[in-house]
């Protein structure tokens, strides 16, 4: 092997590679950098909350834009020597006590440990105009957006398997809520709770979202009616975890009503030795603050495992 190739391999060798540069990945990388671990973040640049103008519920960062939050996180990593590289990990295979990763541009990386924090994709109902308003006045989470749209007229497009749940939840933020079952069947208990919450129900298939002057004005039904509202809550019909790397490595998954997610323990450890996962790739309800916490935990456990493993190996060598 020539010297130039050896230098290139050394250059692309890391103690930890973090796949994904959102809140979970950056948090893990921050702790690993502070732990003096040679760490690389590979970021495809596709955060789930990119369409939102702000994020809420993160103490001291409430109202900050997602883009500003991630930029601040990347700046903090520089102080600890953590590298951030744009790119997509397309291949991952075990290699001895570590892993070899392949990027879309053909670059090969080696790592002793992996953190996968690649998030998920919201698969929205196929309703005309819905995707274009996503994160603006078509929303999914009252904890993320409820305060900002409180007391306005809400429309709720029912989820096929949990048709009443979201309408009941958002009724705490507005007394003017209309549920569109859109073909989903409501149970007798659903009807009882919806009545108690003061939620109106409008039957019929939903055809689209009505917009005037770049402002949502209602929900259009297939029969030609338009029911007025200013905000629409619509849960994704399916949440698809970006878990290709984990799938290649054979990580176990579990099923939810919204899709499959990687199974992890309380530290983020997956079923694959040496691989941790954090953030929305592990479950559908991880908010930004939870994702950051999960990344932090993973980083501390990885550092401790590397440290103790290296000390044990050194002690064995001294004993021999």
C-alpha positions in Angstrom: 0.0 0.0 0.0 1.5 3.4 -1.0 2.0 6.2 1.5 -0.6 8.5 -0.1 -3.3 5.8 0.2 -2.3 5.1 3.9 -2.6 8.8 4.6 -6.0 8.9 3.0 -7.3 6.0 5.0 -6.0 7.5 8.2 -7.7 10.8 7.3 -11.0 9.0 7.0 -10.7 6.9 10.2 -12.7 8.0 13.2 -13.5 6.8 16.6 -17.2 7.7 16.1 -19.1 8.6 13.0 -22.5 10.2 13.5 -24.9 9.7 10.6 -27.3 12.6 10.6 -26.8 16.3 11.6 -30.1 17.2 13.4 -30.5 17.8 17.1 -29.8 14.2 18.1 -26.7 13.8 15.9 -25.2 17.2 16.8 -25.8 16.6 20.5 -24.1 13.2 20.4 -21.2 14.8 18.5 -20.9 17.6 21.0 -20.5 15.2 23.9 -18.1 13.0 22.0 -16.0 16.0 20.9 -15.9 17.2 24.5 -14.8 13.7 25.4 -11.8 14.1 23.1 -13.1 11.5 20.6 -12.2 11.9 16.9 -15.7 12.4 15.6 -17.3 13.0 12.2 -20.9 14.0 11.5 -22.2 13.1 8.0 -25.2 15.2 7.3 -27.5 14.8 4.3 -29.1 18.1 5.1 -32.8 17.0 5.2 -34.1 17.8 8.7 -37.7 16.8 9.3 -38.7 20.3 10.7 -37.2 22.3 7.8 -40.6 23.6 6.6 -41.3 25.2 10.0 -40.4 28.8 10.6 -39.8 28.1 14.3 -39.4 25.4 16.9 -41.0 25.5 20.3 -40.6 23.9 23.7 -36.8 23.8 23.8 -35.8 25.7 27.0 -33.8 28.8 26.2 -34.3 28.3 22.4 -38.1 28.6 22.3 -39.1 30.2 19.0 -35.8 29.8 17.3 -35.9 28.8 13.6 -34.7 25.2 13.0 -32.1 26.4 10.6 -30.6 28.8 13.1 -30.6 26.1 15.8 -28.7 23.7 13.6 -26.2 26.4 12.5 -25.5 27.3 16.1 -25.0 23.6 17.0 -22.5 23.1 14.1 -20.5 26.2 15.3 -20.3 24.8 18.8 -18.8 21.5 17.5 -15.9 23.4 15.9 -14.4 24.2 19.3 -14.0 20.5 20.0 -12.5 19.5 16.7 -15.6 17.6 15.5 -15.9 17.5 11.7 -19.1 18.0 9.8 -19.2 16.7 6.3 -22.2 17.1 3.9 -23.1 13.8 2.3 -25.2 10.6 2.4 -24.1 7.3 3.9 -25.2 4.7 1.3 -23.4 1.6 2.7 -22.4 0.2 6.1 -20.7 -3.1 6.9 -19.1 -4.4 10.1 -15.3 -4.5 10.0 -13.7 -6.3 12.9 -14.5 -4.3 16.0 -15.8 -1.3 13.9 -17.5 -0.4 10.7 -16.7 0.7 7.2 -19.1 3.3 5.7 -19.5 4.3 2.1 -20.7 7.7 1.1 -22.7 8.5 -2.0 -19.6 10.1 -3.6 -17.7 6.8 -3.1 -15.7 7.9 -0.1 -15.0 5.2 2.4 -14.9 5.9 6.1 -14.0 3.7 9.1 -15.4 4.1 12.6 -15.1 2.2 15.9 -18.7 3.2 16.8 -21.7 4.6 15.0 -24.6 6.9 16.0 -27.5 6.9 13.6 -29.7 10.0 13.9 -31.2 10.2 10.4 -34.8 11.0 11.4 -37.9 10.2 9.4 -40.1 11.4 6.6 -43.7 12.4 7.0 -45.9 10.8 4.3 -48.8 13.1 4.1 -52.4 12.3 3.0 -52.8 12.8 -0.7 -55.0 15.8 -0.5 -54.6 18.7 -2.9 -52.7 21.7 -1.5 -51.8 20.0 1.8 -48.1 19.5 1.3 -47.6 23.0 0.1 -48.9 24.5 3.4 -47.1 21.9 5.6 -45.4 23.7 8.6 -47.2 26.9 7.9 -50.9 26.6 8.5 -51.1 22.9 8.0 -49.7 21.5 11.2 -49.3 18.2 13.0 -48.4 18.8 16.6 -50.2 21.0 19.1 -47.2 21.1 21.4 -45.1 22.4 18.5 -47.6 24.9 17.2 -50.7 25.1 19.4 -49.8 28.2 21.3 -49.1 30.2 18.1 -52.5 29.4 16.5 -54.6 29.3 19.7 -58.2 30.4 19.6 -58.3 30.3 15.8 -60.8 28.1 13.9 -59.2 24.6 13.4 -59.9 21.9 10.9 -58.6 18.4 11.7 -58.3 15.8 9.0 -58.6 12.4 10.7 -55.9 9.8 10.8 -57.2 6.5 9.4 -56.4 4.5 12.5 -56.9 7.1 15.2 -59.6 9.3 13.8 -60.7 11.3 16.9 -57.4 11.6 18.7 -55.9 14.7 17.2 -59.2 16.6 17.2 -59.6 15.9 20.9 -56.0 17.0 21.6 -56.2 20.3 19.8 -59.6 21.2 21.3 -57.5 22.3 24.3 -56.1 25.2 22.2 -59.3 26.3 20.5 -63.0 26.0 21.2 -63.7 26.1 17.4 -62.6 22.7 16.1 -64.1 20.8 13.1 -63.2 17.2 12.5 -63.2 15.8 8.9 -63.3 11.9 9.3 -62.5 11.7 5.6 -63.8 8.1 5.4 -62.4 6.9 8.8 -64.9 5.3 11.1 -65.6 6.9 14.5 -66.5 4.7 17.4 -69.3 5.4 19.9 -66.7 6.3 22.4 -65.1 8.7 19.9 -68.5 10.4 19.4 -69.0 10.7 23.1 -65.6 12.4 23.7 -65.9 14.6 20.6 -69.3 15.9 21.9 -67.8 16.6 25.3 -64.9 18.5 23.7 -67.4 20.5 21.5 -65.8 19.3 18.3 -68.1 19.3 15.2 -67.9 16.5 12.7 -68.3 17.0 9.0 -68.7 13.8 6.9 -67.5 13.4 3.3 -64.3 13.0 1.4 -61.7 15.8 1.7 -60.6 17.0 -1.8 -58.2 19.8 -0.9 -57.2 22.9 1.0 -58.7 26.3 0.2 -56.2 29.1 0.0 -56.7 32.8 -0.8 -53.9 35.4 -0.9 -51.5 32.9 0.4 -53.7 32.2 3.4 -55.5 29.0 4.3 -59.3 29.7 4.4 -60.9 26.3 4.6 -61.2 22.6 3.7 -62.7 21.7 0.3 -64.9 18.5 0.2 -65.4 16.3 -2.8 -69.1 17.3 -3.0 -68.1 20.9 -3.7 -68.6 22.4 -0.2 -65.9 24.4 1.5 -65.8 24.5 5.3 -64.1 27.5 6.7 -61.1 27.4 9.0 -57.7 29.1 9.4 -55.6 26.2 10.5 -55.6 22.5 9.6 -54.1 19.8 11.7 -53.3 16.7 9.8 -51.2 13.8 11.0 -49.0 11.9 8.5 -50.7 8.7 7.3 -47.3 7.0 7.7 -43.9 8.0 9.1 -41.0 6.4 7.3 -37.8 6.2 9.3 -34.6 7.0 7.4 -33.1 3.7 8.6 -31.3 2.4 5.5 -28.0 2.2 7.4 -29.6 0.4 10.3 -31.3 -2.0 7.9 -28.0 -2.9 6.2 -26.5 -3.7 9.6 -29.5 -5.8 10.6 -30.8 -3.7 13.5 -34.1 -4.9 15.0 -37.2 -2.8 14.5 -40.6 -2.5 16.2 -44.0 -1.6 14.7 -46.2 1.4 15.6 -49.5 2.6 14.1 -47.4 5.0 12.0 -44.7 2.7 10.8 -41.5 0.8 11.8 -38.7 2.2 14.0 -35.4 0.9 15.3 -35.5 -0.8 18.7 -33.1 0.8 21.2 -32.5 0.5 25.0 -32.6 3.4 27.4 -29.2 4.6 26.2 -30.0 4.4 22.5 -28.1 1.2 22.0 -29.4 -0.9 19.1 -29.4 -4.7 18.7 -26.2 -4.3 16.6 -23.0 -4.1 18.9 -21.3 -0.8 18.5 -24.3 1.0 16.9 -26.5 3.6 18.7 -29.6 5.4 17.4 -31.2 8.7 18.6 -34.0 11.0 17.6 -37.0 10.3 15.3 -35.4 7.2 13.7 -36.2 5.6 17.1 -39.8 6.6 17.4 -42.5 8.9 16.0 -42.9 11.3 19.0 -39.4 12.5 19.6 -39.4 16.3 19.8 -36.3 18.4 19.3 -35.5 18.5 23.0 -36.0 14.7 23.4 -33.8 14.1 20.3 -31.0 16.2 21.8 -31.3 14.4 25.1 -31.1 11.0 23.3 -28.0 12.1 21.4 -26.4 13.3 24.7 -27.0 9.9 26.4 -25.6 8.0 23.4 -22.5 10.1 23.4 -21.7 9.6 27.1 -22.3 5.8 26.9 -20.1 5.4 23.8 -17.3 7.3 25.3 -17.4 5.2 28.5 -17.5 2.0 26.5 -14.5 3.0 24.4 -12.6 4.2 27.5 -13.2 1.0 29.5 -12.6 -1.3 26.6 -9.3 0.4 25.8 -8.2 0.3 29.5 -9.1 -3.4 29.8 -7.1 -4.2 26.6 -4.1 -2.2 28.0 -4.4 -3.9 31.3 -4.4 -7.3 29.6 -1.3 -6.3 27.6 0.5 -5.2 30.7 -0.4 -8.5 32.5 0.8 -10.5 29.5 
